[in-house]
Amino acid sequence: RPAWERAKQARLLKRYGQFDQGAVDSMWKLFSDPKKPHDQAAALLALKGLVTQEHRDDVLTVLNLEVENGFENGRLRYYGIEALESLARDAEVRDWLIFIAQNDPEPKIAGRAAKMVGLPPPAGAIKRR
């Protein structure tokens, strides 16, 4: 199945309390062995708030590579920020979020990172009510 379809199904499983370890493992497999450029973003969407210390370095490595490649995949960065939410107090995650808040060319992404670390939103970021 396409990655976005799998991520959508995973979100439904989460909503109804049936996102078990098998579903988590399936999403990590999709993240670790992507077939298409946006597969990792789809996996991180499904893993929102579920990234643990065990997978932190894997996620940060992919996100740092994305930045080094010129900020090409906004979905990957945005869903990466959301997936790392449970680790926002971790020093390495916090440093990455601060970097994104101050350097991401997309105001929505920079604003999301800024919000997680308590920084003011960058100019041009959309404020939600």
Backbone bond lengths (Angstrom), bond angles and torsions (degrees), N, CA, C in turn:
res aa  C-N    CA-C-N  psi(-1)  N-CA   C-N-CA  omega(-1)  CA-C   N-CA-C  phi
1 R - - - 1.453 - - 1.523 110.20 -
2 P 1.322 116.44 149.75 1.463 119.64 176.99 1.533 110.94 -61.04
3 A 1.326 115.15 149.20 1.467 121.04 -175.57 1.522 112.51 -58.69
4 W 1.337 117.76 -42.55 1.470 118.96 -177.18 1.518 110.81 -67.77
5 E 1.323 117.52 -33.06 1.466 120.42 175.97 1.525 109.89 -66.12
6 R 1.319 116.56 -42.34 1.467 120.44 177.93 1.526 110.91 -63.39
7 A 1.331 117.26 -40.77 1.468 120.97 179.04 1.528 110.74 -65.24
8 K 1.328 116.42 -39.41 1.469 120.32 178.30 1.527 110.14 -63.65
9 Q 1.314 116.99 -43.15 1.465 120.41 177.54 1.524 111.03 -63.11
10 A 1.326 116.53 -38.58 1.467 120.41 178.42 1.523 110.73 -63.79
11 R 1.337 117.17 -40.45 1.474 120.11 177.90 1.522 110.84 -62.48
12 L 1.324 116.98 -38.91 1.466 119.86 177.42 1.526 110.96 -65.60
13 L 1.318 116.79 -40.91 1.467 119.99 176.49 1.529 110.54 -60.56
14 K 1.330 117.04 -41.24 1.464 120.87 178.43 1.526 110.50 -63.02
15 R 1.323 115.99 -44.56 1.464 120.59 -178.09 1.526 111.50 -58.07
16 Y 1.316 116.50 -36.67 1.467 120.11 -176.65 1.526 112.82 -102.03
17 G 1.337 115.98 17.82 1.458 120.88 173.94 1.515 115.09 68.39
18 Q 1.323 117.17 26.18 1.456 120.12 -178.05 1.531 112.71 -118.95
19 F 1.316 115.71 19.20 1.467 120.60 178.50 1.519 107.00 -84.27
20 D 1.324 115.73 89.65 1.462 121.33 -174.00 1.531 111.44 -91.92
21 Q 1.320 115.62 -176.63 1.464 120.61 -178.07 1.526 111.83 -61.21
22 G 1.322 117.76 -32.76 1.460 120.66 177.07 1.520 111.71 -62.44
23 A 1.335 116.52 -40.79 1.464 120.79 178.05 1.527 110.69 -67.74
24 V 1.330 116.26 -41.36 1.465 120.51 177.65 1.529 109.71 -60.73
25 D 1.328 116.36 -47.24 1.470 120.70 179.65 1.526 111.63 -60.40
26 S 1.325 116.61 -39.06 1.461 121.19 178.67 1.531 110.97 -62.54
27 M 1.328 116.52 -41.57 1.463 120.28 179.39 1.533 111.21 -69.55
28 W 1.340 117.31 -35.48 1.470 118.95 176.71 1.519 110.81 -67.48
29 K 1.327 116.81 -34.92 1.467 119.75 176.87 1.530 109.78 -64.48
30 L 1.331 116.55 -42.91 1.461 120.96 177.68 1.532 110.42 -61.67
31 F 1.325 116.70 -40.90 1.462 121.12 179.17 1.530 111.16 -66.04
32 S 1.327 116.24 -43.22 1.467 121.73 -174.23 1.519 113.89 -76.80
33 D 1.333 116.75 -25.67 1.460 121.03 -176.68 1.533 109.79 -133.03
34 P 1.340 116.82 65.63 1.467 119.19 -176.50 1.527 112.19 -70.20
35 K 1.321 115.38 141.37 1.467 120.86 177.03 1.528 110.93 -94.63
36 K 1.334 116.60 -27.03 1.462 122.40 -178.66 1.530 108.67 -131.88
37 P 1.333 116.92 161.17 1.464 120.30 -175.79 1.535 115.31 -56.26
38 H 1.312 118.40 -34.35 1.467 119.81 -175.59 1.527 113.50 -94.83
39 D 1.326 118.51 4.10 1.469 120.72 179.81 1.523 112.14 -61.07
40 Q 1.320 116.74 -40.17 1.462 119.20 -179.34 1.524 111.10 -66.05
41 A 1.316 117.18 -38.16 1.462 120.28 177.22 1.525 110.29 -63.40
42 A 1.323 116.88 -42.38 1.466 120.64 178.82 1.522 110.88 -61.71
43 A 1.320 116.59 -41.87 1.467 120.34 179.07 1.522 110.69 -63.92
44 L 1.336 117.33 -43.22 1.462 120.01 179.87 1.519 111.85 -66.19
45 L 1.323 116.85 -33.15 1.464 119.84 175.04 1.522 109.99 -59.07
46 A 1.307 116.62 -45.12 1.466 121.19 -180.00 1.524 111.92 -69.48
47 L 1.322 117.05 -28.77 1.469 121.62 -176.65 1.525 112.75 -93.41
48 K 1.325 117.24 14.55 1.468 121.75 -179.09 1.528 110.62 -49.15
49 G 1.329 115.06 122.53 1.454 120.88 177.75 1.516 115.17 76.63
50 L 1.323 118.18 2.50 1.466 121.41 -176.01 1.525 113.83 -111.04
51 V 1.317 117.79 3.55 1.460 119.78 179.26 1.528 108.20 -73.75
52 T 1.320 115.78 127.11 1.463 121.82 179.95 1.525 109.76 -106.11
53 Q 1.319 115.86 173.42 1.467 120.93 176.85 1.525 110.93 -53.64
54 E 1.325 115.72 -35.21 1.466 121.04 -178.27 1.531 112.18 -56.87
55 H 1.338 117.11 -37.14 1.466 121.39 -176.16 1.527 113.40 -106.63
56 R 1.329 116.77 -1.23 1.467 120.83 -176.51 1.523 112.14 -53.42
57 D 1.320 117.17 -50.17 1.465 120.18 -176.21 1.525 112.38 -64.50
58 D 1.333 116.99 -35.60 1.470 120.13 177.49 1.525 110.44 -62.31
59 V 1.326 116.09 -44.98 1.465 120.76 -179.28 1.527 110.08 -66.77
60 L 1.325 117.45 -46.67 1.465 120.06 -179.72 1.528 112.04 -62.97
61 T 1.319 117.52 -36.10 1.470 120.72 177.67 1.525 110.56 -61.60
62 V 1.320 116.74 -46.76 1.469 120.98 179.39 1.528 110.53 -64.09
63 L 1.332 116.85 -42.59 1.463 120.13 -178.75 1.531 111.53 -68.58
64 N 1.313 117.62 -37.46 1.470 120.12 176.69 1.524 111.11 -65.96
65 L 1.317 117.27 -38.82 1.464 121.06 176.35 1.529 110.35 -62.93
66 E 1.320 116.38 -39.89 1.464 121.32 177.29 1.532 110.12 -59.51
67 V 1.318 117.52 -43.52 1.467 121.56 178.71 1.530 110.02 -65.52
68 E 1.330 116.52 -44.71 1.471 120.54 179.36 1.525 111.71 -60.98
69 N 1.330 116.88 -30.47 1.466 121.49 179.63 1.523 112.53 -82.28
70 G 1.319 117.42 6.69 1.460 119.79 173.36 1.513 115.60 96.41
71 F 1.314 118.21 29.16 1.467 121.23 175.88 1.532 111.23 56.20
72 E 1.331 117.21 49.61 1.465 121.61 -174.92 1.526 114.28 -81.83
73 N 1.332 118.12 -30.47 1.463 121.22 -170.85 1.529 110.68 -117.90
74 G 1.323 115.47 87.80 1.459 120.83 -178.75 1.522 113.15 -60.08
75 R 1.321 116.89 -36.69 1.471 119.58 178.42 1.525 111.04 -60.75
76 L 1.315 115.74 -43.66 1.458 119.87 -179.65 1.528 110.32 -60.86
77 R 1.327 117.34 -45.59 1.464 119.91 -179.65 1.525 111.18 -65.79
78 Y 1.326 117.39 -45.01 1.468 120.30 -177.68 1.529 110.91 -63.57
79 Y 1.315 116.98 -49.56 1.467 119.39 -179.34 1.522 111.51 -70.51
80 G 1.329 116.90 -26.52 1.458 120.28 173.47 1.519 111.35 -64.78
81 I 1.325 116.33 -42.45 1.466 120.89 176.78 1.519 109.86 -58.90
82 E 1.320 116.33 -48.47 1.464 119.72 -178.78 1.523 111.98 -65.66
83 A 1.320 117.09 -38.03 1.466 119.96 -179.61 1.524 111.48 -66.07
84 L 1.325 116.88 -31.23 1.466 121.35 -178.47 1.527 113.47 -85.51
85 E 1.309 116.90 2.52 1.469 120.59 -174.68 1.528 113.13 -53.22
86 S 1.312 117.68 -39.80 1.466 120.40 -178.56 1.530 112.34 -68.45
87 L 1.329 117.02 -14.03 1.467 121.51 -179.65 1.530 112.23 -111.72
88 A 1.319 117.89 18.51 1.467 121.60 -174.50 1.524 113.18 -60.08
89 R 1.315 118.27 -23.39 1.472 120.80 179.58 1.529 112.65 -85.88
90 D 1.319 116.96 -11.76 1.463 121.85 176.62 1.533 108.36 -65.32
91 A 1.334 117.44 133.82 1.467 121.48 -174.50 1.530 113.01 -57.95
92 E 1.330 118.06 -44.87 1.472 120.15 -178.98 1.528 111.56 -67.19
93 V 1.317 116.34 -41.03 1.468 120.21 178.47 1.524 109.29 -65.09
94 R 1.315 116.41 -45.65 1.467 120.82 179.83 1.537 110.82 -59.48
95 D 1.327 117.26 -44.36 1.469 120.25 178.55 1.527 110.95 -60.31
96 W 1.339 116.91 -41.29 1.466 120.19 179.11 1.530 110.00 -65.37
97 L 1.332 116.91 -43.07 1.466 120.61 179.72 1.530 111.29 -62.51
98 I 1.322 116.97 -41.46 1.467 120.22 177.96 1.528 110.00 -62.86
99 F 1.329 116.84 -42.94 1.468 120.22 177.81 1.527 110.37 -58.92
100 I 1.323 117.23 -46.62 1.469 121.10 -179.77 1.523 110.38 -64.30
101 A 1.326 117.19 -42.53 1.468 121.08 179.75 1.527 111.31 -59.14
102 Q 1.310 116.77 -33.71 1.463 120.97 -176.34 1.528 114.19 -95.25
103 N 1.338 117.71 -14.94 1.467 119.30 -171.79 1.519 116.52 -128.45
104 D 1.318 118.73 -14.21 1.464 118.68 -176.19 1.525 109.80 -66.35
105 P 1.337 117.89 133.10 1.458 120.31 -178.81 1.533 113.95 -72.02
106 E 1.323 117.91 -15.29 1.462 120.73 179.81 1.527 109.26 -98.22
107 P 1.343 117.61 114.43 1.463 121.11 -176.00 1.530 114.31 -55.91
108 K 1.323 117.83 -36.55 1.470 120.08 -179.98 1.532 110.51 -62.73
109 I 1.315 116.70 -41.66 1.465 121.20 -178.97 1.524 109.81 -71.40
110 A 1.325 116.77 -45.67 1.468 120.38 177.79 1.525 110.30 -59.86
111 G 1.323 116.57 -40.07 1.463 120.92 179.43 1.511 112.96 -65.27
112 R 1.316 116.91 -38.96 1.477 120.78 178.78 1.523 110.00 -65.14
113 A 1.318 117.12 -42.82 1.465 120.84 178.01 1.527 110.37 -65.34
114 A 1.324 117.06 -43.26 1.468 121.23 179.89 1.525 110.92 -59.99
115 K 1.307 116.66 -43.24 1.466 120.89 -179.66 1.528 111.00 -60.12
116 M 1.328 116.88 -40.41 1.467 120.13 -178.05 1.516 112.95 -66.59
117 V 1.321 117.65 -28.01 1.470 119.80 -178.59 1.526 112.47 -107.08
118 G 1.319 116.60 7.30 1.458 120.33 175.22 1.515 115.41 78.14
119 L 1.321 117.33 22.72 1.461 121.22 176.14 1.525 109.26 -92.31
120 P 1.331 117.33 155.99 1.465 118.83 175.87 1.524 109.75 -66.74
121 P 1.328 116.81 149.63 1.471 119.02 179.76 1.527 110.42 -65.18
122 P 1.320 116.71 144.28 1.468 119.64 178.25 1.522 110.69 -69.89
123 A 1.304 115.65 161.45 1.464 120.26 176.94 1.520 109.14 -57.72
124 G 1.302 116.45 134.16 1.456 120.91 178.48 1.511 114.66 90.75
125 A 1.329 118.16 -7.35 1.470 120.18 178.91 1.519 109.06 -73.43
126 I 1.310 115.13 141.19 1.461 121.14 179.87 1.517 108.85 -79.35
127 K 1.329 115.90 127.07 1.463 120.17 178.40 1.519 109.14 -93.76
128 R 1.321 115.50 131.96 1.467 120.51 176.69 1.512 109.06 -95.38
129 R 1.302 115.17 147.16 1.468 119.72 178.05 1.485 110.84 -87.48
